[in-house]
Amino acid sequence: MLVKTKAIVISALKYQEKSLIVKCFTQSDGLKSYFVPSAYSNKKANQKIAYFQPLTIIEIEANHKNKGTLEHFKEIKLAHSFHTINTDIVKSTIVIFLSEILHHSIHEEEKNENLFSFLETALLWLDTHEEATNFHLILMMEMTKFLGFYPDVSEIDFDFFDVKEGFFTPFQSVNTISAHETQLLKRLIELKFDSNQRTFAGIERQILLKILLDFYTLHLEGFKKPKSLEVLKEVFSS
């Protein structure tokens, strides 16, 4: 079936010497993987490779056979040309990290237009704003709404958060984070992308990132902590 859709590039894996296997989160069909032959072997190679940088938003025309095999692009172009994401070291590090988060979080070949729209809007925000030190934390928290395990905030005034059950509780247990960590999480839940980016110190962001990664690990089967985690920590160490 010939499909025209926007897609967000999740990963691009070099196959043999000249080809790529590209995983995309498409607006029309959810997760799809494509075979790109001879990606490195012609004069337009650099242009072609540029389409497949992490979290690039593209417009594609593709033949979807829907047989569980690799699909093929017929046409491809940029849906949005990023101006800062690929040149700003902080933003590019965030994007590489988040592409790994998405790689380990989205597994279904089914349409999820609300999640696609959220991610597209968030990436465009990142590209057009200078201060983005909390962007990855806010995005990971907001994504849990679409993935089905957003914290139950009905009792948010309680002192402890149970990461396994996903709710706030007055009682400390083996599954709760500390009162201090819970306070940080409450502040994160209230944040929007436009909120003051200076609200957390570097060590507080590290604590929140660990909480979120543990939360994802508990609630998503097969979730793995990104390989780029240490690079991200280095960039945000101050």
Secondary structure, 3 states (H helix, E strand, C coil): CEEEEEEEEEEEEEECCCEEEEEEEECCCEEEEEEECCCCCCCCHHHHHHCCCCCCEEEEEEECCCCCCCEEEEEEEECCCCCCCCCCHHHHHHHHHHHHHHHHHCCCCCCCHHHHHHHHHHHHHHHHCCCCCCHHHHHHHHHHHHHCCCCECCCCCCCEEECCCCEEECCCCCCECCHHHHHHHHHHHHCCCCCCHHHCCHHHHHHHHHHHHHHHHHHCCCCCCCCCHHHHHHHCCC
